[in-house]
C-alpha cells in the first residue's frame, strides 16, 4: 500500500505544469534514477543552499530507498535529513513555512519504519514517542501519532470522539464507541479517495446492519475551500455540508463530528483513515488510506464475529 501511494504521488507531480526541486526529485525517483535525483539536489544546493525546500526534496531519497527496501540507504538519508532540519530549527520554528515539517516528518517516519523492518519495534515506538514529546504541538503531530498508532493502537481503548458540532446524526457521548462494532471513517472535503470509499462503506454498512455495525465519519476544518484559500469556519462548514450532500449521499445519516482533536488522537494525517472498534470499545484494526471492498469486508467480519 505504501509503495502504491508513493508512486501515485510521483505520477501526480509529473503532471504539474511547473516543476520545482521537490517535483524534479520525485520524477527522477519515479524512474528509479537516484543519480539524477542527487544531481538535481546538488545543482539546487549550489545555487540556493540547503534551504527548507531542498530538505523537503532530499527527504524523498529516504522515502524512495525505504520503498525499495534499501534500509541502510533509507536510514542514512533520513538521518541526514533530520540533521539538516535541526540546523534550520536553530533559526526558526518548525512551522514557519511548509517544507520543513514535511522533511522532518518524513525523516522520522522513515527512521521508525526502518527499525520495524529490522525487527526493532520497541525502538521504533520509543523513537516516535520521543519525537511526540518534542514536536507534539506542531503540524507533524498527526503524522507522528499515525505511525505510533500503526505500531501500538490495536487492542487499546479507542479515544473518545469530540465534536465542536455535528453534521448528519448525533450520538450519545458516553457510549459512542461501546456496545456495537463501529467503523470510523475519517474524511476530508478535498479528498478524492474518501469520495471513492463512500460506495464501499455504504454497501458494507447495509450488509452488516443485522450485526449492528455503526459508521461514524469524523472530519475537520482545514481553513480553505475549493473557492477560497482562507475560508472562515462558517463558510467552510457550509462547503463541507455541500460536499457531504453531493458525494456522501449514501451516508447522509452517518454522524459527522467536526473536530481537529479527533484527527490528532487517531493520527489521521492520511485521508481516508479507517478504524474498526469492537463492542468493548477497543481498537481492532487501524488503516491509513483507502481500502478495497474485499479487504474491508474481511476486517469487518472479524470484528462482528467476536
C-alpha positions as protocol buffer text, in pm:
chain_id: "A"
residue {
  index: 1
  type: UNK
  ca { x: 0 y: 0 z: 0 }
}
residue {
  index: 2
  type: UNK
  ca { x: 273 y: 247 z: 97 }
}
residue {
  index: 3
  type: UNK
  ca { x: 454 y: 180 z: -230 }
}
residue {
  index: 4
  type: UNK
  ca { x: 137 y: 238 z: -434 }
}
residue {
  index: 5
  type: UNK
  ca { x: 78 y: 569 z: -257 }
}
residue {
  index: 6
  type: UNK
  ca { x: 438 y: 672 z: -315 }
}
residue {
  index: 7
  type: UNK
  ca { x: 428 y: 613 z: -689 }
}
residue {
  index: 8
  type: UNK
  ca { x: 83 y: 770 z: -720 }
}
residue {
  index: 9
  type: UNK
  ca { x: 231 y: 1086 z: -569 }
}
residue {
  index: 10
  type: UNK
  ca { x: 516 y: 1073 z: -816 }
}
residue {
  index: 11
  type: UNK
  ca { x: 285 y: 1035 z: -1113 }
}
residue {
  index: 12
  type: UNK
  ca { x: 72 y: 1324 z: -995 }
}
residue {
  index: 13
  type: UNK
  ca { x: 370 y: 1552 z: -954 }
}
residue {
  index: 14
  type: UNK
  ca { x: 494 y: 1461 z: -1302 }
}
residue {
  index: 15
  type: UNK
  ca { x: 180 y: 1620 z: -1442 }
}
residue {
  index: 16
  type: UNK
  ca { x: 227 y: 1956 z: -1275 }
}
residue {
  index: 17
  type: UNK
  ca { x: 277 y: 2250 z: -1507 }
}
residue {
  index: 18
  type: UNK
  ca { x: 585 y: 2391 z: -1337 }
}
residue {
  index: 19
  type: UNK
  ca { x: 828 y: 2162 z: -1158 }
}
residue {
  index: 20
  type: UNK
  ca { x: 1032 y: 2279 z: -859 }
}
residue {
  index: 21
  type: UNK
  ca { x: 1311 y: 2088 z: -690 }
}
residue {
  index: 22
  type: UNK
  ca { x: 1072 y: 1863 z: -496 }
}
residue {
  index: 23
  type: UNK
  ca { x: 885 y: 1764 z: -812 }
}
residue {
  index: 24
  type: UNK
  ca { x: 1207 y: 1715 z: -1012 }
}
residue {
  index: 25
  type: UNK
  ca { x: 1347 y: 1482 z: -748 }
}
residue {
  index: 26
  type: UNK
  ca { x: 1022 y: 1287 z: -730 }
}
residue {
  index: 27
  type: UNK
  ca { x: 1016 y: 1241 z: -1107 }
}
residue {
  index: 28
  type: UNK
  ca { x: 1374 y: 1113 z: -1108 }
}
residue {
  index: 29
  type: UNK
  ca { x: 1293 y: 870 z: -828 }
}
residue {
  index: 30
  type: UNK
  ca { x: 983 y: 752 z: -1011 }
}
residue {
  index: 31
  type: UNK
  ca { x: 1225 y: 639 z: -1279 }
}
residue {
  index: 32
  type: UNK
  ca { x: 1440 y: 475 z: -1009 }
}
residue {
  index: 33
  type: UNK
  ca { x: 1719 y: 716 z: -1100 }
}
residue {
  index: 34
  type: UNK
  ca { x: 1886 y: 811 z: -773 }
}
residue {
  index: 35
  type: UNK
  ca { x: 2182 y: 962 z: -962 }
}
residue {
  index: 36
  type: UNK
  ca { x: 1956 y: 1206 z: -1144 }
}
residue {
  index: 37
  type: UNK
  ca { x: 1775 y: 1293 z: -821 }
}
residue {
  index: 38
  type: UNK
  ca { x: 2103 y: 1361 z: -643 }
}
residue {
  index: 39
  type: UNK
  ca { x: 2224 y: 1568 z: -940 }
}
residue {
  index: 40
  type: UNK
  ca { x: 1909 y: 1781 z: -916 }
}
residue {
  index: 41
  type: UNK
  ca { x: 1971 y: 1828 z: -545 }
}
residue {
  index: 42
  type: UNK
  ca { x: 2338 y: 1917 z: -593 }
}
residue {
  index: 43
  type: UNK
  ca { x: 2257 y: 2176 z: -857 }
}
residue {
  index: 44
  type: UNK
  ca { x: 1991 y: 2333 z: -636 }
}
residue {
  index: 45
  type: UNK
  ca { x: 2218 y: 2332 z: -331 }
}
residue {
  index: 46
  type: UNK
  ca { x: 2498 y: 2504 z: -525 }
}
residue {
  index: 47
  type: UNK
  ca { x: 2259 y: 2784 z: -618 }
}
residue {
  index: 48
  type: UNK
  ca { x: 2040 y: 2821 z: -308 }
}
residue {
  index: 49
  type: UNK
  ca { x: 2196 y: 2616 z: -31 }
}
residue {
  index: 50
  type: UNK
  ca { x: 2025 y: 2366 z: 194 }
}
residue {
  index: 51
  type: UNK
  ca { x: 1707 y: 2564 z: 248 }
}
residue {
  index: 52
  type: UNK
  ca { x: 1374 y: 2416 z: 358 }
}
residue {
  index: 53
  type: UNK
  ca { x: 1262 y: 2330 z: 4 }
}
residue {
  index: 54
  type: UNK
  ca { x: 1589 y: 2145 z: -53 }
}
residue {
  index: 55
  type: UNK
  ca { x: 1532 y: 1942 z: 265 }
}
residue {
  index: 56
  type: UNK
  ca { x: 1179 y: 1853 z: 159 }
}
residue {
  index: 57
  type: UNK
  ca { x: 1316 y: 1726 z: -173 }
}
residue {
  index: 58
  type: UNK
  ca { x: 1607 y: 1548 z: -5 }
}
residue {
  index: 59
  type: UNK
  ca { x: 1371 y: 1360 z: 226 }
}
residue {
  index: 60
  type: UNK
  ca { x: 1224 y: 1187 z: -81 }
}
residue {
  index: 61
  type: UNK
  ca { x: 1553 y: 999 z: -121 }
}
residue {
  index: 62
  type: UNK
  ca { x: 1484 y: 834 z: 216 }
}
residue {
  index: 63
  type: UNK
  ca { x: 1126 y: 751 z: 123 }
}
residue {
  index: 64
  type: UNK
  ca { x: 1226 y: 604 z: -213 }
}
residue {
  index: 65
  type: UNK
  ca { x: 1504 y: 395 z: -58 }
}
residue {
  index: 66
  type: UNK
  ca { x: 1259 y: 264 z: 202 }
}
residue {
  index: 67
  type: UNK
  ca { x: 1009 y: 167 z: -68 }
}
residue {
  index: 68
  type: UNK
  ca { x: 1291 y: -17 z: -241 }
}
residue {
  index: 69
  type: UNK
  ca { x: 1376 y: -195 z: 87 }
}
residue {
  index: 70
  type: UNK
  ca { x: 1723 y: -42 z: 79 }
}
residue {
  index: 71
  type: UNK
  ca { x: 1720 y: 3 z: 453 }
}
residue {
  index: 72
  type: UNK
  ca { x: 2079 y: 118 z: 505 }
}
residue {
  index: 73
  type: UNK
  ca { x: 2038 y: 389 z: 241 }
}
residue {
  index: 74
  type: UNK
  ca { x: 1697 y: 489 z: 374 }
}
residue {
  index: 75
  type: UNK
  ca { x: 1836 y: 522 z: 726 }
}
residue {
  index: 76
  type: UNK
  ca { x: 2132 y: 730 z: 607 }
}
residue {
  index: 77
  type: UNK
  ca { x: 1914 y: 966 z: 401 }
}
residue {
  index: 78
  type: UNK
  ca { x: 1665 y: 1003 z: 689 }
}
residue {
  index: 79
  type: UNK
  ca { x: 1942 y: 1073 z: 940 }
}
residue {
  index: 80
  type: UNK
  ca { x: 2095 y: 1339 z: 715 }
}
residue {
  index: 81
  type: UNK
  ca { x: 1755 y: 1499 z: 656 }
}
residue {
  index: 82
  type: UNK
  ca { x: 1691 y: 1517 z: 1029 }
}
residue {
  index: 83
  type: UNK
  ca { x: 2038 y: 1661 z: 1098 }
}
residue {
  index: 84
  type: UNK
  ca { x: 1992 y: 1937 z: 841 }
}
residue {
  index: 85
  type: UNK
  ca { x: 1640 y: 2014 z: 967 }
}
residue {
  index: 86
  type: UNK
  ca { x: 1768 y: 2051 z: 1324 }
}
residue {
  index: 87
  type: UNK
  ca { x: 2023 y: 2304 z: 1197 }
}
residue {
  index: 88
  type: UNK
  ca { x: 1737 y: 2504 z: 1043 }
}
residue {
  index: 89
  type: UNK
  ca { x: 1538 y: 2485 z: 1367 }
}
residue {
  index: 90
  type: UNK
  ca { x: 1811 y: 2679 z: 1547 }
}
residue {
  index: 91
  type: UNK
  ca { x: 1697 y: 2981 z: 1347 }
}
residue {
  index: 92
  type: UNK
  ca { x: 1321 y: 2935 z: 1300 }
}
residue {
  index: 93
  type: UNK
  ca { x: 1017 y: 2745 z: 1434 }
}
residue {
  index: 94
  type: UNK
  ca { x: 927 y: 2421 z: 1258 }
}
residue {
  index: 95
  type: UNK
  ca { x: 604 y: 2559 z: 1115 }
}
residue {
  index: 96
  type: UNK
  ca { x: 744 y: 2888 z: 988 }
}
residue {
  index: 97
  type: UNK
  ca { x: 691 y: 2753 z: 635 }
}
residue {
  index: 98
  type: UNK
  ca { x: 552 y: 2429 z: 485 }
}
residue {
  index: 99
  type: UNK
  ca { x: 861 y: 2241 z: 362 }
}
residue {
  index: 100
  type: UNK
  ca { x: 1047 y: 2195 z: 689 }
}
residue {
  index: 101
  type: UNK
  ca { x: 774 y: 1995 z: 870 }
}
residue {
  index: 102
  type: UNK
  ca { x: 732 y: 1775 z: 564 }
}
residue {
  index: 103
  type: UNK
  ca { x: 1103 y: 1697 z: 566 }
}
residue {
  index: 104
  type: UNK
  ca { x: 1123 y: 1626 z: 939 }
}
residue {
  index: 105
  type: UNK
  ca { x: 802 y: 1423 z: 943 }
}
residue {
  index: 106
  type: UNK
  ca { x: 932 y: 1210 z: 655 }
}
residue {
  index: 107
  type: UNK
  ca { x: 1270 y: 1158 z: 824 }
}
residue {
  index: 108
  type: UNK
  ca { x: 1114 y: 1040 z: 1150 }
}
residue {
  index: 109
  type: UNK
  ca { x: 865 y: 820 z: 967 }
}
residue {
  index: 110
  type: UNK
  ca { x: 1139 y: 653 z: 762 }
}
residue {
  index: 111
  type: UNK
  ca { x: 1360 y: 602 z: 1067 }
}
residue {
  index: 112
  type: UNK
  ca { x: 1077 y: 430 z: 1253 }
}
residue {
  index: 113
  type: UNK
  ca { x: 983 y: 211 z: 956 }
}
residue {
  index: 114
  type: UNK
  ca { x: 1345 y: 104 z: 908 }
}
residue {
  index: 115
  type: UNK
  ca { x: 1358 y: -1 z: 1273 }
}
residue {
  index: 116
  type: UNK
  ca { x: 1038 y: -203 z: 1234 }
}
residue {
  index: 117
  type: UNK
  ca { x: 1173 y: -368 z: 918 }
}
residue {
  index: 118
  type: UNK
  ca { x: 1480 y: -471 z: 1116 }
}
residue {
  index: 119
  type: UNK
  ca { x: 1269 y: -623 z: 1392 }
}
residue {
  index: 120
  type: UNK
  ca { x: 1326 y: -334 z: 1635 }
}
residue {
  index: 121
  type: UNK
  ca { x: 963 y: -246 z: 1702 }
}
residue {
  index: 122
  type: UNK
  ca { x: 1022 y: -133 z: 2061 }
}
residue {
  index: 123
  type: UNK
  ca { x: 1294 y: 108 z: 1948 }
}
residue {
  index: 124
  type: UNK
  ca { x: 1065 y: 244 z: 1675 }
}
residue {
  index: 125
  type: UNK
  ca { x: 792 y: 316 z: 1931 }
}
residue {
  index: 126
  type: UNK
  ca { x: 1046 y: 484 z: 2160 }
}
residue {
  index: 127
  type: UNK
  ca { x: 1171 y: 699 z: 1871 }
}
residue {
  index: 128
  type: UNK
  ca { x: 820 y: 816 z: 1785 }
}
residue {
  index: 129
  type: UNK
  ca { x: 727 y: 878 z: 2149 }
}
residue {
  index: 130
  type: UNK
  ca { x: 1038 y: 1092 z: 2193 }
}
residue {
  index: 131
  type: UNK
  ca { x: 953 y: 1286 z: 1877 }
}
residue {
  index: 132
  type: UNK
  ca { x: 597 y: 1333 z: 2002 }
}
residue {
  index: 133
  type: UNK
  ca { x: 726 y: 1486 z: 2325 }
}
residue {
  index: 134
  type: UNK
  ca { x: 939 y: 1728 z: 2125 }
}
residue {
  index: 135
  type: UNK
  ca { x: 709 y: 1808 z: 1832 }
}
residue {
  index: 136
  type: UNK
  ca { x: 364 y: 1720 z: 1966 }
}
residue {
  index: 137
  type: UNK
  ca { x: 250 y: 2081 z: 1946 }
}
residue {
  index: 138
  type: UNK
  ca { x: 349 y: 2124 z: 1582 }
}
residue {
  index: 139
  type: UNK
  ca { x: 190 y: 2035 z: 1249 }
}
residue {
  index: 140
  type: UNK
  ca { x: 358 y: 1692 z: 1239 }
}
residue {
  index: 141
  type: UNK
  ca { x: 161 y: 1574 z: 1545 }
}
residue {
  index: 142
  type: UNK
  ca { x: -93 y: 1381 z: 1335 }
}
residue {
  index: 143
  type: UNK
  ca { x: 180 y: 1215 z: 1130 }
}
residue {
  index: 144
  type: UNK
  ca { x: 371 y: 1103 z: 1438 }
}
residue {
  index: 145
  type: UNK
  ca { x: 51 y: 976 z: 1600 }
}
residue {
  index: 146
  type: UNK
  ca { x: -37 y: 783 z: 1285 }
}
residue {
  index: 147
  type: UNK
  ca { x: 294 y: 600 z: 1294 }
}
residue {
  index: 148
  type: UNK
  ca { x: 261 y: 533 z: 1666 }
}
residue {
  index: 149
  type: UNK
  ca { x: -90 y: 402 z: 1616 }
}
residue {
  index: 150
  type: UNK
  ca { x: 24 y: 167 z: 1341 }
}
residue {
  index: 151
  type: UNK
  ca { x: 260 y: 9 z: 1593 }
}
residue {
  index: 152
  type: UNK
  ca { x: 63 y: 19 z: 1917 }
}
residue {
  index: 153
  type: UNK
  ca { x: -305 y: 110 z: 1866 }
}
residue {
  index: 154
  type: UNK
  ca { x: -462 y: -233 z: 1825 }
}
residue {
  index: 155
  type: UNK
  ca { x: -617 y: -361 z: 2147 }
}
residue {
  index: 156
  type: UNK
  ca { x: -622 y: -22 z: 2316 }
}
residue {
  index: 157
  type: UNK
  ca { x: -941 y: 156 z: 2424 }
}
residue {
  index: 158
  type: UNK
  ca { x: -1044 y: 382 z: 2138 }
}
residue {
  index: 159
  type: UNK
  ca { x: -1011 y: 753 z: 2227 }
}
residue {
  index: 160
  type: UNK
  ca { x: -1350 y: 922 z: 2274 }
}
residue {
  index: 161
  type: UNK
  ca { x: -1462 y: 1142 z: 1988 }
}
residue {
  index: 162
  type: UNK
  ca { x: -1505 y: 1514 z: 2039 }
}
residue {
  index: 163
  type: UNK
  ca { x: -1729 y: 1745 z: 1841 }
}
residue {
  index: 164
  type: UNK
  ca { x: -1745 y: 2121 z: 1804 }
}
residue {
  index: 165
  type: UNK
  ca { x: -2056 y: 2049 z: 1601 }
}
residue {
  index: 166
  type: UNK
  ca { x: -2222 y: 1765 z: 1410 }
}
residue {
  index: 167
  type: UNK
  ca { x: -2327 y: 1716 z: 1053 }
}
residue {
  index: 168
  type: UNK
  ca { x: -2582 y: 1441 z: 995 }
}
residue {
  index: 169
  type: UNK
  ca { x: -2693 y: 1250 z: 1303 }
}
residue {
  index: 170
  type: UNK
  ca { x: -2554 y: 1287 z: 1654 }
}
residue {
  index: 171
  type: UNK
  ca { x: -2458 y: 1025 z: 1915 }
}
residue {
  index: 172
  type: UNK
  ca { x: -2455 y: 994 z: 2291 }
}
residue {
  index: 173
  type: UNK
  ca { x: -2103 y: 1085 z: 2400 }
}
residue {
  index: 174
  type: UNK
  ca { x: -2058 y: 845 z: 2697 }
}
residue {
  index: 175
  type: UNK
  ca { x: -2136 y: 528 z: 2497 }
}
residue {
  index: 176
  type: UNK
  ca { x: -2040 y: 635 z: 2147 }
}
residue {
  index: 177
  type: UNK
  ca { x: -1784 y: 359 z: 2087 }
}
residue {
  index: 178
  type: UNK
  ca { x: -1916 y: 76 z: 2304 }
}
residue {
  index: 179
  type: UNK
  ca { x: -2183 y: -190 z: 2262 }
}
residue {
  index: 180
  type: UNK
  ca { x: -2167 y: -232 z: 1885 }
}
residue {
  index: 181
  type: UNK
  ca { x: -1896 y: -281 z: 1623 }
}
residue {
  index: 182
  type: UNK
  ca { x: -1810 y: 62 z: 1484 }
}
residue {
  index: 183
  type: UNK
  ca { x: -1628 y: 176 z: 1172 }
}
residue {
  index: 184
  type: UNK
  ca { x: -1468 y: 519 z: 1200 }
}
residue {
  index: 185
  type: UNK
  ca { x: -1427 y: 682 z: 860 }
}
residue {
  index: 186
  type: UNK
  ca { x: -1200 y: 988 z: 883 }
}
residue {
  index: 187
  type: UNK
  ca { x: -1252 y: 1202 z: 572 }
}
residue {
  index: 188
  type: UNK
  ca { x: -1178 y: 1547 z: 432 }
}
residue {
  index: 189
  type: UNK
  ca { x: -1379 y: 1765 z: 197 }
}
residue {
  index: 190
  type: UNK
  ca { x: -1091 y: 1784 z: -53 }
}
residue {
  index: 191
  type: UNK
  ca { x: -1015 y: 1409 z: -52 }
}
residue {
  index: 192
  type: UNK
  ca { x: -1095 y: 1218 z: -373 }
}
residue {
  index: 193
  type: UNK
  ca { x: -1002 y: 881 z: -216 }
}
residue {
  index: 194
  type: UNK
  ca { x: -1259 y: 948 z: 56 }
}
residue {
  index: 195
  type: UNK
  ca { x: -1531 y: 1003 z: -203 }
}
residue {
  index: 196
  type: UNK
  ca { x: -1430 y: 679 z: -378 }
}
residue {
  index: 197
  type: UNK
  ca { x: -1457 y: 491 z: -46 }
}
residue {
  index: 198
  type: UNK
  ca { x: -1818 y: 601 z: 16 }
}
residue {
  index: 199
  type: UNK
  ca { x: -1995 y: 338 z: -202 }
}
residue {
  index: 200
  type: UNK
  ca { x: -1785 y: 63 z: -39 }
}
residue {
  index: 201
  type: UNK
  ca { x: -1873 y: 175 z: 313 }
}
residue {
  index: 202
  type: UNK
  ca { x: -2237 y: 230 z: 219 }
}
residue {
  index: 203
  type: UNK
  ca { x: -2265 y: -127 z: 86 }
}
residue {
  index: 204
  type: UNK
  ca { x: -2085 y: -282 z: 384 }
}
residue {
  index: 205
  type: UNK
  ca { x: -2294 y: -91 z: 636 }
}
residue {
  index: 206
  type: UNK
  ca { x: -2603 y: -236 z: 468 }
}
residue {
  index: 207
  type: UNK
  ca { x: -2459 y: -589 z: 460 }
}
residue {
  index: 208
  type: UNK
  ca { x: -2367 y: -584 z: 829 }
}
residue {
  index: 209
  type: UNK
  ca { x: -2668 y: -390 z: 957 }
}
residue {
  index: 210
  type: UNK
  ca { x: -2804 y: -708 z: 1116 }
}
residue {
  index: 211
  type: UNK
  ca { x: -2479 y: -736 z: 1315 }
}
residue {
  index: 212
  type: UNK
  ca { x: -2527 y: -384 z: 1449 }
}
residue {
  index: 213
  type: UNK
  ca { x: -2240 y: -222 z: 1256 }
}
residue {
  index: 214
  type: UNK
  ca { x: -2229 y: 154 z: 1310 }
}
residue {
  index: 215
  type: UNK
  ca { x: -2041 y: 404 z: 1094 }
}
residue {
  index: 216
  type: UNK
  ca { x: -1917 y: 738 z: 1223 }
}
residue {
  index: 217
  type: UNK
  ca { x: -1742 y: 982 z: 990 }
}
residue {
  index: 218
  type: UNK
  ca { x: -1524 y: 1236 z: 1171 }
}
residue {
  index: 219
  type: UNK
  ca { x: -1400 y: 1532 z: 969 }
}
residue {
  index: 220
  type: UNK
  ca { x: -1229 y: 1862 z: 1046 }
}
residue {
  index: 221
  type: UNK
  ca { x: -1179 y: 2217 z: 924 }
}
residue {
  index: 222
  type: UNK
  ca { x: -876 y: 2292 z: 707 }
}
residue {
  index: 223
  type: UNK
  ca { x: -919 y: 2667 z: 669 }
}
residue {
  index: 224
  type: UNK
  ca { x: -999 y: 2665 z: 298 }
}
residue {
  index: 225
  type: UNK
  ca { x: -1248 y: 2552 z: 37 }
}
residue {
  index: 226
  type: UNK
  ca { x: -1229 y: 2493 z: -338 }
}
residue {
  index: 227
  type: UNK
  ca { x: -1327 y: 2856 z: -388 }
}
residue {
  index: 228
  type: UNK
  ca { x: -1147 y: 3032 z: -101 }
}
residue {
  index: 229
  type: UNK
  ca { x: -790 y: 2971 z: 14 }
}
residue {
  index: 230
  type: UNK
  ca { x: -863 y: 3134 z: 350 }
}
residue {
  index: 231
  type: UNK
  ca { x: -1220 y: 3041 z: 434 }
}
residue {
  index: 232
  type: UNK
  ca { x: -1365 y: 3133 z: 776 }
}
residue {
  index: 233
  type: UNK
  ca { x: -1513 y: 2839 z: 975 }
}
residue {
  index: 234
  type: UNK
  ca { x: -1877 y: 2914 z: 894 }
}
residue {
  index: 235
  type: UNK
  ca { x: -1805 y: 2927 z: 522 }
}
residue {
  index: 236
  type: UNK
  ca { x: -1603 y: 2606 z: 533 }
}
residue {
  index: 237
  type: UNK
  ca { x: -1878 y: 2425 z: 724 }
}
residue {
  index: 238
  type: UNK
  ca { x: -2127 y: 2525 z: 453 }
}
residue {
  index: 239
  type: UNK
  ca { x: -1887 y: 2391 z: 192 }
}
residue {
  index: 240
  type: UNK
  ca { x: -1833 y: 2063 z: 381 }
}
residue {
  index: 241
  type: UNK
  ca { x: -2209 y: 2019 z: 405 }
}
residue {
  index: 242
  type: UNK
  ca { x: -2244 y: 2075 z: 29 }
}
residue {
  index: 243
  type: UNK
  ca { x: -1969 y: 1818 z: -39 }
}
residue {
  index: 244
  type: UNK
  ca { x: -2132 y: 1574 z: 203 }
}
residue {
  index: 245
  type: UNK
  ca { x: -2472 y: 1601 z: 39 }
}
residue {
  index: 246
  type: UNK
  ca { x: -2330 y: 1565 z: -312 }
}
residue {
  index: 247
  type: UNK
  ca { x: -2071 y: 1289 z: -265 }
}
residue {
  index: 248
  type: UNK
  ca { x: -2183 y: 1115 z: 57 }
}
residue {
  index: 249
  type: UNK
  ca { x: -2548 y: 1065 z: -26 }
}
residue {
  index: 250
  type: UNK
  ca { x: -2542 y: 700 z: 84 }
}
residue {
  index: 251
  type: UNK
  ca { x: -2417 y: 803 z: 428 }
}
residue {
  index: 252
  type: UNK
  ca { x: -2620 y: 1117 z: 499 }
}
residue {
  index: 253
  type: UNK
  ca { x: -2745 y: 974 z: 829 }
}
residue {
  index: 254
  type: UNK
  ca { x: -2387 y: 898 z: 939 }
}
residue {
  index: 255
  type: UNK
  ca { x: -2285 y: 1109 z: 1241 }
}
residue {
  index: 256
  type: UNK
  ca { x: -2009 y: 1350 z: 1140 }
}
residue {
  index: 257
  type: UNK
  ca { x: -1835 y: 1505 z: 1442 }
}
residue {
  index: 258
  type: UNK
  ca { x: -1629 y: 1805 z: 1334 }
}
residue {
  index: 259
  type: UNK
  ca { x: -1315 y: 1849 z: 1544 }
}
residue {
  index: 260
  type: UNK
  ca { x: -941 y: 1860 z: 1477 }
}
residue {
  index: 261
  type: UNK
  ca { x: -864 y: 1687 z: 1809 }
}
residue {
  index: 262
  type: UNK
  ca { x: -1008 y: 1361 z: 1674 }
}
residue {
  index: 263
  type: UNK
  ca { x: -761 y: 1368 z: 1386 }
}
residue {
  index: 264
  type: UNK
  ca { x: -477 y: 1428 z: 1632 }
}
residue {
  index: 265
  type: UNK
  ca { x: -568 y: 1142 z: 1866 }
}
residue {
  index: 266
  type: UNK
  ca { x: -628 y: 897 z: 1582 }
}
residue {
  index: 267
  type: UNK
  ca { x: -330 y: 1015 z: 1378 }
}
residue {
  index: 268
  type: UNK
  ca { x: -547 y: 1076 z: 1074 }
}
residue {
  index: 269
  type: UNK
  ca { x: -285 y: 1266 z: 874 }
}
residue {
  index: 270
  type: UNK
  ca { x: -384 y: 1043 z: 580 }
}
residue {
  index: 271
  type: UNK
  ca { x: -740 y: 1053 z: 449 }
}
residue {
  index: 272
  type: UNK
  ca { x: -928 y: 839 z: 449 }
}
residue {
  index: 273
  type: UNK
  ca { x: -820 y: 672 z: 771 }
}
residue {
  index: 274
  type: UNK
  ca { x: -1035 y: 374 z: 867 }
}
residue {
  index: 275
  type: UNK
  ca { x: -1058 y: 235 z: 1220 }
}
residue {
  index: 276
  type: UNK
  ca { x: -1264 y: -61 z: 1342 }
}
residue {
  index: 277
  type: UNK
  ca { x: -1368 y: -59 z: 1707 }
}
residue {
  index: 278
  type: UNK
  ca { x: -1509 y: -372 z: 1868 }
}
residue {
  index: 279
  type: UNK
  ca { x: -1810 y: -399 z: 2102 }
}
residue {
  index: 280
  type: UNK
  ca { x: -1587 y: -345 z: 2405 }
}
residue {
  index: 281
  type: UNK
  ca { x: -1473 y: -10 z: 2264 }
}
residue {
  index: 282
  type: UNK
  ca { x: -1122 y: -129 z: 2176 }
}
residue {
  index: 283
  type: UNK
  ca { x: -936 y: -69 z: 1851 }
}
residue {
  index: 284
  type: UNK
  ca { x: -947 y: -388 z: 1646 }
}
residue {
  index: 285
  type: UNK
  ca { x: -799 y: -257 z: 1319 }
}
residue {
  index: 286
  type: UNK
  ca { x: -632 y: 66 z: 1205 }
}
residue {
  index: 287
  type: UNK
  ca { x: -563 y: 161 z: 845 }
}
residue {
  index: 288
  type: UNK
  ca { x: -445 y: 496 z: 700 }
}
residue {
  index: 289
  type: UNK
  ca { x: -550 y: 512 z: 334 }
}
residue {
  index: 290
  type: UNK
  ca { x: -822 y: 377 z: 109 }
}
residue {
  index: 291
  type: UNK
  ca { x: -924 y: 11 z: 138 }
}
residue {
  index: 292
  type: UNK
  ca { x: -1087 y: -206 z: -133 }
}
residue {
  index: 293
  type: UNK
  ca { x: -1421 y: -373 z: -68 }
}
residue {
  index: 294
  type: UNK
  ca { x: -1300 y: -730 z: -8 }
}
residue {
  index: 295
  type: UNK
  ca { x: -1024 y: -626 z: 233 }
}
residue {
  index: 296
  type: UNK
  ca { x: -1252 y: -403 z: 439 }
}
residue {
  index: 297
  type: UNK
  ca { x: -1526 y: -667 z: 440 }
}
residue {
  index: 298
  type: UNK
  ca { x: -1286 y: -927 z: 576 }
}
residue {
  index: 299
  type: UNK
  ca { x: -1183 y: -696 z: 861 }
}
residue {
  index: 300
  type: UNK
  ca { x: -1544 y: -616 z: 949 }
}
residue {
  index: 301
  type: UNK
  ca { x: -1628 y: -986 z: 953 }
}
residue {
  index: 302
  type: UNK
  ca { x: -1357 y: -1046 z: 1213 }
}
residue {
  index: 303
  type: UNK
  ca { x: -1490 y: -771 z: 1438 }
}
residue {
  index: 304
  type: UNK
  ca { x: -1859 y: -864 z: 1420 }
}
residue {
  index: 305
  type: UNK
  ca { x: -1772 y: -1229 z: 1485 }
}
residue {
  index: 306
  type: UNK
  ca { x: -1617 y: -1152 z: 1823 }
}
